[in-house]
Amino acid sequence: MQTHLSPSEPMEHFQDLQQQLRDLWQGVETFDPDDADIVVVPSLSLDQRELQKIEGFHHYEERLLFSLIRLRHPRTRMIYVTSQPLHPSVIDYYLQLLPGIPFSHARDRLLLLSTYDSSLSPLSQKILDRPRLIERIRQAVRRDRCFMICYNSTPAERELAIKTGIPLFALDPDLLQWGTKGGSRQIFAEAGIPHPDGSDSVWSTNELATAAAELWERQPNLKRMVVKLNEGFSGEGNALLDLRPIHEVAPGQASHSARTDALKEQFACMRFEAKGETWERFGSRVPELGAIVEAFLEGEKRSPSVQGRITPLGGVEIISTHDQILGGPSGQIYLGCRFPADEAYRLRLQDLGAKIGRNLAEKGAIERFGVDFVATHQPNQPGKPEWDIQAIEINLRKGGTTHPFMTLKFLTNGRYDSSSGLFYSQQGRAKYYMATDNLQKDQYRGLLPNDLMDIIAQHQLHFDTSTETGTVFHLMGCLSEFGKLGLTSIGNSPQQAEEIYNRLTRALDEETRPLRHLPSSTPLDDPPNIPMNWSNRY
């Protein structure tokens, strides 16, 4: 396989690799995705300044560890690469979830590699900077049945595919624009998808103020607007612009230029979703990333989403719907989700998602896509549905709803039923879950992965493969430093899933309550009874 390419060859070589991927999927008689070598590169190849707004973001490489559950298939082999080595108990935890597969058999089919590099550079770039590591990956896979998956696809992932000679099951980076805020709005318009009034991408604060003024003039009764950086992450790149303090320049009250000037000054008073964000920093990113402004939808709202997949052959599959759990100053930061979305609109989400997926497929996109919506309650309006659905964003990456759903799918080997929008296990039970990336409390700081395992065992919080209920954890590396944990609580009803989640949080709270001061008479050689994992105490 050629690895030293002239400047004119890389794109052609990448397209050849992607054609190999299509050929593999075409020949289902000779290629079984469960009999393949899967290279997982969970690089968060996003704008690093935006990414730093997420506490513990360098541990988010762990979110793709659900992929290890694919080792339940005895012919699957996997290479998982990280910036820093993963704690052994974290790997053991995932492999012990595999039903019917001996731990040692799964572990022998898993190769863990690390760059031993904690710098802010994305993982894919760290790998590219290490030719010997690239060669080790190349030598570890079977050439005729391998592919690479990643968190998101950029030119770095494309270059990595070329240098390893491994097809990349991900978006061609030339199509990244369709996953930006401005690109999403263009897709919605092309596909006839309802979406809030707003602007195309702008690249200066003057253009942003002009676009906001024009939006206000189109909707004179507008109270608030949302300003979004094109490449914001988990809502951290959003800000809420309140128009009410500058009502004196509302349409009909002042000139367009006066309105534009007032809006430009009001930018400094926006409510930013990211902690500690300022207009000085936010505004400096507009020329670099671009931004949009759109109408803020008032009223009782929910934040559903739909997730789909485009196969290498161009087929569009809807694989899940969720109701997202949001937080932050104005409720725009992703915290978690519930599966499935409310039955009042989940089938409509599927239809809208399929239209968007077909538009993306026509443009050449493959693999994962997610679409976020705002559902506004409008009861007692004859001729209208109870919920008005507006699309607000496309994510061309594995988002916060990807790993909970794929964890459920891989654990149960079940199926998503598009006629009902429900997921059924192999036993025919409908499954539900509540998931979060952001169970975070100061009192959890200092808990090691082994401590978490002790608590799970003590309170019987583990996932039970016989009932297919319980909690599956992720982001365990965030726990000690940030007091932050991710989890997916799976039940046989929405109520059971939530109760499992609540039981887990009660147990963690109980186990991490501050210790009372000991009486002065307590001997120093008689310490409090703190559970210890004896096999890993050193």
C-alpha positions as CSV (number, residue, x, y, z in Angstrom):
1,M,0.0,0.0,0.0
2,Q,1.4,3.4,-1.0
3,T,2.1,5.8,1.8
4,H,4.4,8.4,0.3
5,L,2.2,10.6,-1.9
6,S,2.9,13.6,-4.1
7,P,0.9,16.8,-3.4
8,S,-1.5,15.9,-6.3
9,E,-2.3,12.4,-5.1
10,P,-3.8,12.5,-1.6
11,M,-7.4,13.3,-2.6
12,E,-7.4,10.6,-5.3
13,H,-6.0,8.1,-2.8
14,F,-8.7,9.0,-0.2
15,Q,-11.4,8.6,-2.8
16,D,-9.9,5.2,-3.7
17,L,-10.1,4.2,0.0
18,Q,-13.7,5.4,0.2
19,Q,-14.5,3.3,-2.9
20,Q,-13.1,0.3,-1.1
21,L,-15.5,1.0,1.8
22,R,-18.4,1.1,-0.7
23,D,-17.2,-2.1,-2.3
24,L,-17.0,-3.8,1.1
25,W,-20.6,-2.8,1.9
26,Q,-21.7,-3.8,-1.6
27,G,-20.4,-7.3,-1.2
28,V,-22.3,-8.4,1.9
29,E,-21.8,-12.0,0.9
30,T,-18.0,-11.7,1.4
31,F,-17.9,-8.9,4.0
32,D,-19.4,-9.1,7.5
33,P,-19.0,-5.9,9.6
34,D,-18.8,-8.2,12.6
35,D,-15.8,-10.0,11.0
36,A,-13.7,-6.9,10.7
37,D,-10.8,-4.9,12.2
38,I,-12.1,-1.6,13.5
39,V,-9.7,1.2,14.2
40,V,-11.3,3.7,16.7
41,V,-9.7,7.2,16.7
42,P,-11.9,9.2,19.1
43,S,-10.2,12.5,18.4
44,L,-12.2,15.6,19.2
45,S,-11.0,17.5,16.1
46,L,-12.9,20.6,16.9
47,D,-11.9,24.2,17.5
48,Q,-9.7,23.9,20.6
49,R,-10.6,27.2,22.1
50,E,-14.3,26.3,21.9
51,L,-13.6,22.8,23.2
52,Q,-11.9,24.2,26.3
53,K,-15.2,25.5,27.4
54,I,-16.1,21.9,28.3
55,E,-14.8,20.8,31.6
56,G,-12.8,17.6,31.3
57,F,-13.0,17.7,27.5
58,H,-9.7,15.7,27.1
59,H,-11.5,12.7,28.7
60,Y,-14.2,12.8,26.0
61,E,-12.1,10.4,24.0
62,E,-13.7,7.8,26.4
63,R,-17.2,8.5,25.0
64,L,-16.5,6.0,22.1
65,L,-15.6,3.2,24.5
66,F,-19.1,1.9,23.9
67,S,-17.5,0.5,20.7
68,L,-15.7,-2.1,22.8
69,I,-19.1,-3.8,23.2
70,R,-18.7,-4.8,19.5
71,L,-16.2,-7.3,20.7
72,R,-19.2,-9.5,21.7
73,H,-18.9,-10.8,18.2
74,P,-16.1,-13.3,18.4
75,R,-14.5,-12.4,15.0
76,T,-14.4,-8.6,15.6
77,R,-11.0,-7.1,16.4
78,M,-10.4,-3.6,17.5
79,I,-7.7,-1.0,17.9
80,Y,-8.5,1.9,20.2
81,V,-6.1,4.8,20.3
82,T,-6.1,7.5,22.9
83,S,-4.0,10.5,23.9
84,Q,-3.2,9.1,27.3
85,P,-3.4,5.4,28.5
86,L,-6.8,4.4,29.8
87,H,-7.2,3.2,33.4
88,P,-7.2,-0.7,33.3
89,S,-10.3,-0.9,35.4
90,V,-12.2,1.1,32.8
91,I,-11.3,-1.3,30.1
92,D,-12.2,-4.3,32.4
93,Y,-15.6,-2.7,33.1
94,Y,-16.6,-2.6,29.4
95,L,-15.3,-6.0,28.6
96,Q,-17.1,-7.6,31.5
97,L,-20.4,-6.3,30.0
98,L,-20.1,-8.7,27.1
99,P,-22.7,-11.5,27.4
100,G,-21.4,-15.0,26.6
101,I,-17.9,-13.9,25.7
102,P,-14.9,-14.9,28.0
103,F,-13.1,-11.8,29.2
104,S,-9.8,-13.1,28.1
105,H,-11.1,-13.8,24.5
106,A,-12.3,-10.3,24.1
107,R,-9.2,-8.8,25.6
108,D,-7.0,-10.7,23.2
109,R,-8.9,-9.1,20.3
110,L,-8.4,-5.5,21.6
111,L,-5.2,-3.5,21.0
112,L,-4.9,-0.4,23.1
113,L,-2.5,2.3,21.8
114,S,-1.6,5.7,23.2
115,T,0.3,8.7,22.1
116,Y,1.3,9.5,25.7
117,D,0.6,13.1,24.9
118,S,-1.6,15.4,27.1
119,S,-1.2,18.5,25.0
120,L,-4.2,20.3,23.6
121,S,-3.6,19.1,20.0
122,P,-6.3,16.8,18.7
123,L,-5.6,13.1,18.9
124,S,-5.6,12.6,15.2
125,Q,-2.8,15.2,14.8
126,K,-0.8,13.5,17.6
127,I,-1.0,10.2,15.7
128,L,0.1,12.0,12.5
129,D,3.1,13.3,14.4
130,R,4.2,9.8,15.2
131,P,5.1,7.8,12.1
132,R,6.0,4.7,14.1
133,L,2.6,4.6,15.7
134,I,1.0,4.9,12.2
135,E,3.0,2.0,11.0
136,R,2.0,-0.1,14.1
137,I,-1.7,0.6,13.2
138,R,-1.0,-0.4,9.6
139,Q,0.6,-3.6,10.6
140,A,-2.1,-4.6,13.0
141,V,-5.1,-4.8,10.6
142,R,-6.3,-7.2,8.0
143,R,-6.2,-5.1,4.8
144,D,-9.2,-6.7,3.1
145,R,-11.6,-6.2,6.1
146,C,-10.8,-3.0,8.0
147,F,-12.2,0.4,8.5
148,M,-11.7,3.4,10.8
149,I,-14.3,5.3,12.8
150,C,-13.9,8.6,14.6
151,Y,-15.7,11.2,16.6
152,N,-15.7,13.7,13.8
153,S,-14.0,14.0,10.4
154,T,-11.6,16.7,9.4
155,P,-8.6,16.9,7.1
156,A,-6.5,15.4,9.9
157,E,-8.7,12.2,9.9
158,R,-8.6,12.1,6.1
159,E,-4.8,12.3,6.2
160,L,-4.6,9.6,8.8
161,A,-6.8,7.3,6.6
162,I,-4.4,8.0,3.7
163,K,-1.2,7.3,5.7
164,T,-2.6,4.1,7.3
165,G,-4.3,2.9,4.1
166,I,-7.5,2.3,6.1
167,P,-10.9,3.4,4.7
168,L,-12.5,6.1,6.9
169,F,-16.2,5.4,7.7
170,A,-17.0,9.1,8.2
171,L,-17.9,12.2,6.4
172,D,-15.5,13.5,3.7
173,P,-14.1,16.7,5.3
174,D,-14.9,18.6,2.1
175,L,-18.5,18.4,3.2
176,L,-18.0,19.9,6.7
177,Q,-19.8,23.1,5.9
178,W,-23.1,21.3,6.1
179,G,-22.6,20.6,9.7
180,T,-22.1,24.3,10.6
181,K,-24.9,26.5,11.9
182,G,-25.1,28.4,8.6
183,G,-24.7,25.2,6.5
184,S,-27.5,23.6,8.5
185,R,-29.9,26.4,7.7
186,Q,-29.1,26.0,4.0
187,I,-29.9,22.3,4.1
188,F,-33.2,23.0,5.9
189,A,-34.2,25.5,3.2
190,E,-33.3,23.1,0.4
191,A,-35.1,20.2,2.0
192,G,-38.2,22.2,3.0
193,I,-37.7,21.7,6.7
194,P,-39.4,24.3,9.1
195,H,-36.7,26.3,10.9
196,P,-36.6,29.6,12.7
197,D,-36.1,32.9,10.8
198,G,-32.5,34.0,10.8
199,S,-29.4,34.8,8.8
200,D,-26.8,33.1,6.7
201,S,-23.3,32.9,8.1
202,V,-21.6,36.3,8.7
203,W,-18.0,37.0,9.4
204,S,-17.8,40.3,11.2
205,T,-19.6,42.0,14.1
206,N,-20.8,44.7,11.7
207,E,-22.4,42.0,9.5
208,L,-23.8,40.4,12.6
209,A,-25.4,43.6,13.8
210,T,-26.9,44.2,10.3
211,A,-28.3,40.7,10.1
212,A,-29.8,41.1,13.6
213,A,-31.4,44.4,12.5
214,E,-32.9,42.8,9.4
215,L,-34.3,39.9,11.4
216,W,-35.9,42.3,13.8
217,E,-37.4,44.3,11.0
218,R,-38.9,41.1,9.5
219,Q,-40.3,40.2,13.0
220,P,-41.1,43.5,14.8
221,N,-42.6,41.7,17.8
222,L,-39.4,39.6,18.4
223,K,-38.3,39.8,22.1
224,R,-35.0,37.8,21.9
225,M,-32.5,36.4,19.4
226,V,-29.9,33.6,19.6
227,V,-26.4,34.3,18.3
228,K,-24.4,31.2,17.5
229,L,-20.8,30.6,16.5
230,N,-20.7,28.4,13.4
231,E,-18.7,25.7,15.1
232,G,-19.9,25.9,18.7
233,F,-20.0,22.6,20.7
234,S,-22.8,21.4,23.0
235,G,-24.4,24.8,23.0
236,E,-21.3,26.4,24.5
237,G,-20.9,28.7,21.5
238,N,-24.4,30.2,21.9
239,A,-25.5,33.5,23.4
240,L,-28.9,35.1,24.0
241,L,-29.5,38.6,22.8
242,D,-32.3,40.4,24.6
243,L,-34.1,43.1,22.5
244,R,-36.3,44.5,25.3
245,P,-33.7,46.8,26.8
246,I,-33.4,48.6,23.5
247,H,-37.1,48.8,22.6
248,E,-36.6,52.5,21.7
249,V,-34.9,51.4,18.4
250,A,-37.5,48.8,17.6
251,P,-38.9,48.7,14.0
252,G,-41.1,51.8,13.4
253,Q,-39.3,53.7,16.3
254,A,-35.9,54.4,14.8
255,S,-33.9,54.1,11.6
256,H,-32.2,51.0,10.4
257,S,-28.7,52.5,11.1
258,A,-29.7,53.5,14.6
259,R,-31.1,50.0,15.2
260,T,-27.9,48.4,13.9
261,D,-25.7,50.7,16.1
262,A,-27.8,49.9,19.2
263,L,-27.6,46.1,18.5
264,K,-23.9,46.3,18.2
265,E,-23.7,47.9,21.6
266,Q,-26.1,45.4,23.0
267,F,-23.9,42.5,22.0
268,A,-21.7,43.2,25.1
269,C,-24.8,42.5,27.3
270,M,-25.6,39.1,25.8
271,R,-26.1,36.2,28.1
272,F,-23.5,33.7,27.1
273,E,-24.0,30.0,27.6
274,A,-20.3,29.2,28.4
275,K,-19.1,29.9,31.9
276,G,-16.9,33.0,32.1
277,E,-17.5,33.9,28.4
278,T,-17.3,37.6,27.5
279,W,-18.2,39.6,24.4
280,E,-14.6,40.5,23.8
281,R,-13.7,36.8,23.5
282,F,-16.9,35.7,21.8
283,G,-16.8,38.6,19.2
284,S,-13.2,37.8,18.4
285,R,-14.2,34.3,17.2
286,V,-16.8,35.6,14.7
287,P,-14.2,36.4,11.9
288,E,-12.5,33.0,12.5
289,L,-15.6,30.7,12.8
290,G,-18.4,32.7,11.4
291,A,-21.8,33.2,13.2
292,I,-25.5,33.3,12.6
293,V,-28.4,35.0,14.3
294,E,-31.9,33.6,14.5
295,A,-35.2,34.2,16.2
296,F,-35.5,32.8,19.8
297,L,-38.7,30.8,20.0
298,E,-40.7,31.8,23.1
299,G,-43.2,29.7,25.0
300,E,-43.2,26.2,26.5
301,K,-40.5,24.3,24.7
302,R,-38.7,20.9,24.4
303,S,-35.5,20.0,22.6
304,P,-36.0,16.8,20.7
305,S,-33.5,15.4,18.2
306,V,-33.3,12.7,15.6
307,Q,-30.2,10.6,14.7
308,G,-29.6,8.9,11.4
309,R,-26.9,7.1,9.4
310,I,-26.0,7.2,5.7
311,T,-24.5,4.0,4.5
312,P,-21.5,4.0,2.1
313,L,-24.0,3.0,-0.6
314,G,-26.1,6.2,0.0
315,G,-29.0,4.6,2.0
316,V,-30.5,6.7,4.8
317,E,-31.5,5.0,8.1
318,I,-33.2,6.7,11.0
319,I,-31.9,5.0,14.1
320,S,-33.2,7.0,17.1
321,T,-35.1,10.0,18.5
322,H,-34.5,11.7,21.8
323,D,-35.8,14.4,24.0
324,Q,-32.7,16.3,25.0
325,I,-32.1,17.6,28.5
326,L,-30.6,21.2,28.4
327,G,-29.2,23.5,30.9
328,G,-27.1,26.7,31.1
329,P,-28.2,30.3,31.6
330,S,-30.8,30.2,28.9
331,G,-31.2,26.4,28.5
332,Q,-29.1,25.9,25.4
333,I,-26.3,23.6,26.8
334,Y,-26.6,19.9,26.2
335,L,-26.7,17.9,29.5
336,G,-28.3,14.6,28.6
337,C,-31.3,12.9,26.9
338,R,-34.2,10.6,27.2
339,F,-35.0,7.8,24.7
340,P,-37.3,7.8,22.9
341,A,-38.7,11.2,22.1
342,D,-42.3,11.9,23.1
343,E,-44.8,9.9,21.0
344,A,-46.6,13.1,20.2
345,Y,-43.9,14.0,17.7
346,R,-41.3,11.2,17.4
347,L,-42.6,9.9,14.0
348,R,-42.6,13.5,12.6
349,L,-39.0,13.8,13.7
350,Q,-38.2,10.6,11.8
351,D,-39.8,12.0,8.6
352,L,-38.0,15.3,8.9
353,G,-34.7,13.5,9.6
354,A,-35.1,11.2,6.6
355,K,-35.6,14.3,4.3
356,I,-32.4,15.9,5.7
357,G,-30.5,12.6,5.4
358,R,-31.5,12.2,1.8
359,N,-30.3,15.8,1.1
360,L,-27.0,15.1,2.8
361,A,-26.6,11.7,0.9
362,E,-27.1,13.5,-2.4
363,K,-24.2,15.7,-1.4
364,G,-22.0,12.7,-0.7
365,A,-22.2,12.5,3.1
366,I,-21.9,9.1,4.9
367,E,-22.1,7.8,8.4
368,R,-23.7,9.6,11.4
369,F,-25.8,12.7,11.3
370,G,-28.0,14.2,14.0
371,V,-30.5,17.0,13.9
372,D,-31.6,19.1,16.8
373,F,-35.1,20.7,16.9
374,V,-37.2,23.0,19.1
375,A,-40.7,21.8,19.8
376,T,-43.0,24.6,21.0
377,H,-46.3,23.7,22.7
378,Q,-49.3,25.1,20.9
379,P,-52.4,23.5,22.5
380,N,-56.0,24.2,21.5
381,Q,-55.2,25.5,18.1
382,P,-57.6,24.0,15.6
383,G,-55.9,22.5,12.5
384,K,-52.5,22.6,14.0
385,P,-50.5,19.8,15.8
386,E,-50.0,20.1,19.5
387,W,-46.3,20.7,19.0
388,D,-44.7,23.0,16.4
389,I,-41.4,21.5,15.3
390,Q,-38.5,23.7,14.0
391,A,-35.1,22.4,13.1
392,I,-32.1,24.4,14.4
393,E,-28.9,22.4,13.8
394,I,-27.3,19.5,12.0
395,N,-24.4,17.6,13.7
396,L,-22.2,15.6,11.3
397,R,-20.4,13.8,14.1
398,K,-21.1,11.4,16.9
399,G,-23.0,13.6,19.3
400,G,-24.2,13.3,22.9
401,T,-27.0,11.0,21.9
402,T,-24.8,8.6,19.9
403,H,-23.1,6.6,22.6
404,P,-26.2,6.0,24.8
405,F,-28.1,4.6,21.9
406,M,-25.2,2.5,20.6
407,T,-24.5,1.2,24.1
408,L,-28.2,0.0,24.2
409,K,-28.0,-1.5,20.8
410,F,-24.7,-3.3,21.3
411,L,-25.6,-4.6,24.7
412,T,-29.0,-6.0,23.7
413,N,-28.4,-6.7,20.0
414,G,-31.9,-5.4,19.6
415,R,-33.6,-3.4,16.8
416,Y,-35.1,0.0,16.3
417,D,-38.7,-0.1,15.0
418,S,-39.4,2.8,12.7
419,S,-43.1,2.2,12.7
420,S,-43.4,3.1,16.4
421,G,-40.1,4.8,17.1
422,L,-39.4,2.3,19.9
423,F,-36.4,0.0,20.4
424,Y,-37.0,-3.7,21.2
425,S,-34.5,-6.2,22.7
426,Q,-34.2,-9.7,21.2
427,Q,-36.7,-10.8,23.8
428,G,-39.3,-8.4,22.4
429,R,-39.2,-5.9,25.3
430,A,-39.4,-2.2,24.6
431,K,-36.3,-0.5,26.1
432,Y,-36.0,3.1,27.4
433,Y,-33.2,5.1,28.9
434,M,-32.1,8.3,30.5
435,A,-28.5,9.4,29.8
436,T,-26.1,12.2,30.7
437,D,-22.6,13.4,30.1
438,N,-22.8,15.8,33.0
439,L,-23.6,14.2,36.3
440,Q,-21.3,16.6,38.2
441,K,-20.9,17.5,41.8
442,D,-18.0,18.8,43.8
443,Q,-18.3,16.1,46.4
444,Y,-17.6,13.5,43.6
445,R,-14.1,14.9,43.1
446,G,-11.4,12.6,44.2
447,L,-13.3,9.4,43.3
448,L,-11.1,7.0,41.4
449,P,-12.4,4.5,38.8
450,N,-11.8,1.8,41.4
451,D,-13.9,3.7,43.9
452,L,-16.8,3.9,41.4
453,M,-16.5,0.1,40.9
454,D,-16.8,-0.4,44.6
455,I,-19.9,1.8,44.8
456,I,-21.5,0.0,41.8
457,A,-21.0,-3.3,43.4
458,Q,-22.0,-2.2,46.9
459,H,-25.4,-0.8,45.7
460,Q,-25.9,-3.3,42.8
461,L,-26.0,-0.6,40.2
462,H,-24.4,-2.5,37.4
463,F,-26.1,-3.4,34.2
464,D,-27.8,-6.8,34.5
465,T,-27.6,-8.7,31.3
466,S,-30.3,-11.1,32.3
467,T,-33.0,-8.3,32.7
468,E,-31.2,-5.9,30.4
469,T,-31.7,-3.1,32.9
470,G,-29.3,-1.0,35.0
471,T,-26.7,1.7,34.4
472,V,-23.7,1.8,32.1
473,F,-21.0,4.3,32.8
474,H,-18.7,6.4,30.7
475,L,-16.4,9.4,31.1
476,M,-15.0,7.7,34.2
477,G,-11.7,9.5,33.6
478,C,-13.4,12.8,34.4
479,L,-14.5,11.7,37.9
480,S,-11.5,12.3,40.1
481,E,-10.4,15.7,38.8
482,F,-13.8,17.2,37.8
483,G,-16.3,15.3,39.8
484,K,-18.0,14.6,36.5
485,L,-19.5,11.3,35.2
486,G,-21.4,10.1,32.2
487,L,-24.0,7.3,32.4
488,T,-26.9,5.6,30.6
489,S,-29.7,4.2,32.8
490,I,-31.7,1.5,30.9
491,G,-35.1,0.3,31.9
492,N,-38.2,-1.4,30.6
493,S,-40.3,1.8,30.9
494,P,-39.5,5.5,31.0
495,Q,-40.4,5.5,34.7
496,Q,-38.0,2.5,35.5
497,A,-35.2,4.2,33.6
498,E,-35.6,7.4,35.6
499,E,-35.8,5.5,38.9
500,I,-32.6,3.6,38.0
501,Y,-31.0,6.9,37.3
502,N,-32.2,8.5,40.6
503,R,-31.1,5.4,42.6
504,L,-27.7,5.8,41.1
505,T,-27.4,9.5,42.0
506,R,-28.7,8.8,45.6
507,A,-26.1,6.1,46.1
508,L,-23.3,8.4,44.8
509,D,-24.4,11.2,47.1
510,E,-24.6,8.9,50.1
511,E,-21.2,7.4,49.5
512,T,-19.5,10.9,49.0
513,R,-21.1,12.7,51.9
514,P,-18.4,14.6,53.8
515,L,-17.2,12.6,56.8
516,R,-18.2,13.9,60.1
517,H,-15.4,15.1,62.4
518,L,-14.3,12.3,64.6
519,P,-14.6,12.7,68.4
520,S,-11.4,13.7,70.0
521,S,-11.3,10.3,71.9
522,T,-11.2,8.3,68.6
523,P,-7.8,6.6,68.4
524,L,-5.6,7.6,65.5
525,D,-5.1,3.9,64.6
526,D,-8.9,3.3,64.3
527,P,-9.7,5.1,61.0
528,P,-13.2,5.5,59.5
529,N,-14.5,2.5,57.6
530,I,-13.9,3.5,54.0
531,P,-14.3,0.7,51.5
532,M,-11.2,-0.3,49.6
533,N,-10.6,-2.3,46.5
534,W,-8.0,-4.7,48.0
535,S,-6.8,-5.9,44.6
536,N,-5.9,-2.4,43.5
537,R,-5.1,-0.6,46.7
538,Y,-1.6,0.4,45.7
